[in-house]
Amino acid sequence: MYQFKLSPVLMPAHAEDLRAEVRAFLDREMTEVTPVARAKTWAACDPEFSRRLGAQGWIGMTWPREYGGQERPAIDRYVVMEELLAAGAPVGAHWIADRQSGPLIQNYGSEAAKTAFLRGITKGEIFFCIGMSEPNAGSDLAAIETSAERVDGGWVVNGAKLWTTNVSDAHQMIALVRTDRSRETRHDGMSQLIIDLEAPGVTRRTIEDHQSERHFGEVHFDNVFVPDDMLIGEAGHGWKQVIEELALERSGPERYLSSYRLYEELVQAHKGRADMVIESLVGELTAKLWNLRQMSLSVYESVGAKEKPDIEAAIVKDLGTTFEQALPLMVQAGIEQNDGQPAGSDLVDVMEYLLLFSPIFSLRGGTREVLRGIIAREIGLR
């Protein structure tokens, strides 16, 4: 049977010094941000805020100095992420580039790609999106049909990507495409390309959701030329690289802190009220948050050590998004149990926003069904 590798992680002293520094920065930067705006956190894009964060050295902070990084330990980046999310900072513009696109380019990209993008990412000036899902594939990445045909000096891409996060603000997309149709299995013949979203033949459109917001979009490619040096890794090795990339996407604190603003508002609104219903609810939420944080830290430490905790990352993402979606419902039930009389309009506003927004939490980074299929396969059920 599969042996799960999760162990407690303790914060070193220097990380807590960094935490205080980040909190002071956020106190200065976010004085005018409303609670509902804070609830949007890593879904909210503010390019100017990303640039200010880059000026602090807090984007790409674990990367080599030659590419603009600080060569700091992975735990330092975790602390910064945790504080940004807890404060509800608008980090969506640079989030994907910092979390997965930059590390992927470092590990597998050409020197031309490293030179072109990594320093710009650390400055909060170059933003990425990820092209995985497609109109007829959904979360089944093995079913993608967007193709890249070999031509002199590069590739020509045709097809479409759907439900792409941050498509309106991104400058570049890392797209998973078919480069070999003679594949033996569904997972063979895939490659990853860096595609300039301003290139001729690229059309992108945002998708308005049920709250009139535009977090997602679609991108169409019509004979888009991509130079050879924008191929990531080797042609045909895309599936292996994507699995590694998804471990980065699924293991961070954003997988259990997307609803955190509501927890903060619940506590603030009921301080000193001696309300047994709310006290019990806050105790339950705190215990769940603590466990999820320890699990996430453990997986993140494994990723930092160049291990491949794919299954643990899937577990954290499944449990984390389940918690994120349950939190607004639990708060709503607690308020109704108190005769529907909440304390504070900010609490109500944040709760109502997250009740509508939270269904997407289990779609980003792989649906719950996909994650549970991965887990089932690893423990021998499939």
C-alpha positions in Angstrom: 0.0 0.0 0.0 1.1 3.6 -0.7 2.9 5.2 2.3 1.8 8.8 2.6 4.7 11.2 3.5 3.2 13.9 5.7 5.1 15.2 8.8 4.8 18.2 11.1 6.9 21.3 10.1 8.1 24.0 12.6 8.8 27.6 11.5 12.4 28.7 12.0 13.0 32.0 13.9 14.1 33.9 10.8 10.8 33.1 9.1 8.8 34.7 11.9 11.0 37.8 11.6 10.0 37.9 7.9 6.4 37.4 8.8 6.5 40.6 10.9 8.1 42.5 8.0 5.4 41.3 5.6 2.6 42.3 8.0 4.1 45.8 8.4 4.2 46.2 4.6 0.6 45.0 4.3 -0.6 47.3 7.0 0.8 50.2 5.0 -0.4 49.0 1.6 -4.0 47.9 2.4 -5.5 50.5 4.6 -8.3 51.3 2.1 -9.1 47.8 1.0 -12.7 46.6 1.9 -13.4 43.2 3.5 -15.2 42.0 0.3 -12.2 43.0 -1.8 -9.9 41.2 0.6 -12.1 38.1 0.1 -11.1 38.0 -3.5 -7.4 37.8 -2.6 -5.5 35.6 -5.2 -8.3 35.9 -7.7 -7.9 39.7 -7.7 -5.3 41.2 -10.1 -3.6 44.5 -9.3 -0.5 44.8 -11.5 0.7 47.9 -9.5 0.5 46.0 -6.2 2.5 43.1 -7.8 5.2 45.5 -8.9 5.5 46.9 -5.3 5.7 43.4 -4.0 8.4 42.7 -6.5 10.4 45.7 -5.3 10.4 44.1 -1.9 12.1 41.0 -3.3 9.0 38.8 -2.5 8.3 37.4 -5.9 10.6 34.5 -7.1 12.4 34.8 -3.8 13.7 31.3 -3.8 15.2 31.6 -7.3 18.8 32.0 -8.2 20.2 35.6 -8.0 21.3 35.4 -11.7 17.6 35.4 -12.6 16.5 38.0 -10.2 15.8 35.8 -7.2 17.0 36.0 -3.6 18.0 32.3 -3.1 15.9 32.2 0.1 14.6 29.0 1.6 11.3 27.7 0.5 9.8 28.3 4.0 10.3 32.0 3.5 8.2 32.0 0.4 5.5 30.1 2.2 5.4 32.7 5.0 5.0 35.5 2.4 2.2 33.6 0.6 0.5 32.9 3.9 0.5 36.5 5.0 -0.6 37.8 1.6 -3.6 35.4 1.6 -4.5 36.0 5.2 -4.6 39.8 4.6 -6.5 39.4 1.3 -3.9 41.0 -0.8 -4.6 41.3 -4.6 -1.9 39.0 -5.8 -3.6 37.4 -8.8 -1.6 39.2 -11.5 1.8 37.5 -10.6 0.6 34.5 -8.6 0.8 31.8 -11.4 4.1 33.1 -12.7 5.6 33.0 -9.2 4.0 29.7 -8.1 4.5 27.5 -11.2 5.5 29.1 -14.5 8.8 30.5 -13.2 9.9 27.2 -11.5 8.9 25.3 -14.6 11.0 27.5 -16.8 14.0 27.3 -14.4 13.8 23.5 -14.4 13.1 22.8 -18.1 13.2 26.1 -20.1 15.9 27.2 -22.6 18.4 29.8 -21.6 16.6 32.2 -23.9 13.3 31.7 -22.0 15.0 32.1 -18.7 16.6 35.4 -19.8 13.4 36.6 -21.4 11.1 36.0 -18.5 12.5 35.2 -15.0 13.8 38.7 -14.0 10.6 40.3 -15.3 8.5 37.9 -13.2 10.5 38.7 -10.0 9.9 42.4 -10.6 6.2 41.9 -10.9 6.2 43.0 -14.5 5.6 39.8 -16.5 2.5 37.7 -15.8 1.7 34.2 -17.0 -1.4 32.0 -17.4 -1.7 28.2 -17.9 -3.3 26.7 -20.9 -4.5 23.2 -19.9 -8.3 22.8 -20.1 -10.0 22.8 -23.5 -13.6 23.1 -24.7 -14.0 19.3 -25.3 -11.6 18.1 -22.7 -12.4 19.8 -19.4 -10.3 18.5 -16.6 -9.3 15.4 -18.6 -5.9 16.7 -19.8 -5.2 13.5 -21.6 -8.0 14.4 -24.0 -6.5 17.7 -25.2 -6.5 18.3 -29.0 -4.7 21.7 -29.4 -1.9 20.8 -31.8 1.6 22.2 -32.5 3.1 21.2 -35.9 6.8 21.3 -36.4 8.0 23.9 -38.9 11.3 25.5 -39.8 12.5 27.3 -36.6 9.6 26.4 -34.4 6.0 25.3 -34.1 2.6 26.3 -35.5 -0.2 26.1 -32.9 -3.9 25.6 -33.6 -6.7 25.0 -31.2 -8.3 26.5 -28.1 -8.0 26.7 -24.3 -10.9 27.3 -21.9 -11.3 28.3 -18.3 -7.9 29.9 -18.3 -7.3 31.9 -15.1 -6.0 35.5 -15.4 -6.2 35.5 -19.2 -6.8 39.2 -19.5 -3.7 40.3 -17.5 -1.2 37.7 -18.6 1.5 38.4 -21.1 2.5 34.8 -21.8 0.8 31.3 -21.6 2.4 28.0 -20.9 0.2 25.7 -23.1 0.0 21.9 -23.1 -0.3 20.9 -26.7 -0.2 17.8 -29.0 3.1 17.6 -30.9 2.9 13.9 -31.9 -0.3 12.3 -33.1 1.2 8.8 -33.4 1.1 8.3 -29.6 0.8 4.9 -28.0 -1.2 6.1 -25.0 -3.4 9.1 -24.3 -0.6 10.7 -22.2 2.1 10.5 -24.9 3.0 13.0 -27.5 2.3 16.2 -25.4 4.6 19.1 -25.1 4.6 22.5 -23.3 5.2 25.8 -25.2 5.5 29.4 -24.0 3.1 31.4 -26.2 3.1 35.2 -26.5 -0.5 36.2 -26.0 0.1 39.2 -28.3 1.3 37.1 -31.1 -0.5 37.1 -34.5 -3.3 34.5 -34.5 -4.0 34.6 -30.8 -7.5 35.7 -29.7 -8.5 35.8 -26.1 -11.9 36.6 -24.5 -12.8 36.8 -20.8 -15.8 34.9 -19.4 -18.2 36.7 -17.2 -19.3 34.6 -14.2 -22.5 34.6 -12.2 -21.2 37.6 -10.1 -20.3 39.7 -13.2 -16.6 39.1 -12.6 -14.1 37.9 -15.2 -11.5 35.6 -13.6 -11.5 33.1 -16.4 -11.2 33.3 -20.2 -10.8 31.4 -23.4 -7.9 31.6 -25.9 -8.0 30.5 -29.6 -4.9 29.8 -31.7 -5.0 30.2 -35.4 -1.7 29.2 -37.0 0.3 30.8 -34.2 4.1 30.6 -34.6 6.1 29.7 -31.5 10.0 29.8 -31.8 12.0 26.7 -31.0 13.5 28.2 -27.8 10.0 28.6 -26.3 9.6 24.8 -26.1 9.8 23.8 -22.4 11.9 20.6 -21.9 11.8 18.0 -24.6 9.1 17.5 -27.1 6.8 14.7 -26.0 7.6 15.1 -22.3 4.8 17.5 -21.5 2.7 15.1 -19.4 5.5 14.4 -16.9 6.2 18.1 -16.6 2.6 19.0 -16.1 2.3 16.5 -13.2 5.2 18.1 -11.5 3.7 21.6 -12.2 0.4 20.6 -10.7 2.1 19.5 -7.4 3.2 23.2 -7.1 -0.3 24.4 -7.9 -2.1 22.1 -5.5 0.0 22.2 -2.4 0.2 25.9 -1.4 -1.8 27.8 1.3 -4.2 29.2 -1.4 -5.8 25.7 -1.3 -7.3 26.3 2.1 -7.2 30.1 2.6 -9.5 31.3 -0.2 -12.3 31.7 2.3 -10.1 32.8 5.2 -11.4 36.4 5.2 -14.8 35.1 6.4 -13.1 33.4 9.4 -11.5 36.7 10.3 -14.7 38.7 10.0 -16.6 36.1 12.1 -14.0 36.4 14.9 -13.9 40.2 14.8 -17.7 40.5 14.7 -18.3 38.3 17.8 -15.4 39.4 20.1 -16.6 39.7 23.7 -20.1 38.5 23.0 -20.0 35.2 24.9 -21.9 33.4 22.1 -21.6 29.6 22.6 -22.8 28.8 19.1 -20.2 31.0 17.5 -17.5 29.9 20.0 -18.1 26.3 19.0 -18.0 27.2 15.3 -14.8 29.1 15.6 -13.2 26.3 17.5 -14.1 23.8 14.8 -12.9 26.1 12.0 -9.6 26.8 13.9 -8.9 23.1 14.3 -9.5 22.4 10.6 -7.3 25.3 9.6 -4.5 24.1 11.8 -4.5 20.6 10.4 -4.7 21.8 6.8 -1.8 24.2 7.4 0.4 21.5 8.8 -0.4 19.2 5.8 0.2 22.0 3.3 3.5 22.9 5.0 4.7 19.3 4.8 3.9 19.0 1.1 5.5 22.4 0.4 8.7 21.3 2.2 8.8 18.2 0.1 8.5 20.2 -3.1 11.3 22.5 -1.9 13.5 19.4 -1.3 12.9 18.4 -5.0 10.8 15.4 -4.0 7.6 14.6 -5.9 4.7 14.6 -3.5 2.0 14.3 -6.2 -0.4 12.3 -4.1 0.0 14.3 -1.0 -0.6 17.5 -3.0 -3.8 16.0 -4.4 -4.9 15.1 -0.8 -4.2 18.6 0.5 -6.0 20.2 -2.5 -9.1 18.0 -2.0 -9.3 18.5 1.7 -8.5 22.2 1.4 -11.1 23.1 -1.2 -13.7 21.0 0.6 -13.0 23.2 3.7 -13.0 26.4 1.7 -16.4 25.6 0.2 -17.9 24.4 3.6 -16.7 27.5 5.6 -19.3 30.0 4.2 -22.1 27.4 4.6 -21.0 26.7 8.2 -21.0 30.4 9.0 -24.4 30.9 7.4 -25.8 28.0 9.5 -24.2 29.5 12.7 -25.9 32.8 12.0 -29.3 31.2 11.3 -29.0 29.2 14.6 -28.6 32.6 16.3 -32.0 33.6 14.9 -30.4 35.1 11.8 -28.9 38.1 13.8 -25.3 38.5 12.7 -23.0 41.1 14.3 -21.6 43.4 11.6 -22.4 44.1 8.0 -18.9 43.3 6.8 -19.4 39.7 8.0 -22.7 39.4 6.0 -21.2 41.0 2.9 -18.2 38.7 2.9 -20.3 35.6 3.6 -22.7 36.4 0.8 -19.9 37.0 -1.7 -18.2 33.7 -0.8 -21.4 31.7 -0.8 -21.6 32.6 -4.5 -17.9 32.4 -5.4 -16.8 29.3 -3.5 -18.2 26.7 -6.0 -15.2 27.4 -8.3 -12.7 26.4 -5.6 -13.0 22.7 -6.4 -12.5 23.4 -10.2 -9.2 25.3 -10.1 -6.2 23.0 -10.2 -8.2 19.9 -11.0 -11.7 18.9 -10.1 -12.5 16.9 -6.9 -13.3 13.8 -9.1 -9.9 14.0 -10.8 -8.0 14.3 -7.5 -9.8 11.4 -5.9 -9.1 9.3 -9.0 -5.4 10.0 -8.6 -5.5 9.1 -4.9 -7.5 5.9 -5.6 -5.0 4.8 -8.3 -2.0 5.3 -6.0 -3.5 3.2 -3.2 -4.3 0.3 -5.6 -8.0 0.8 -6.1 -7.7 1.4 -9.9 
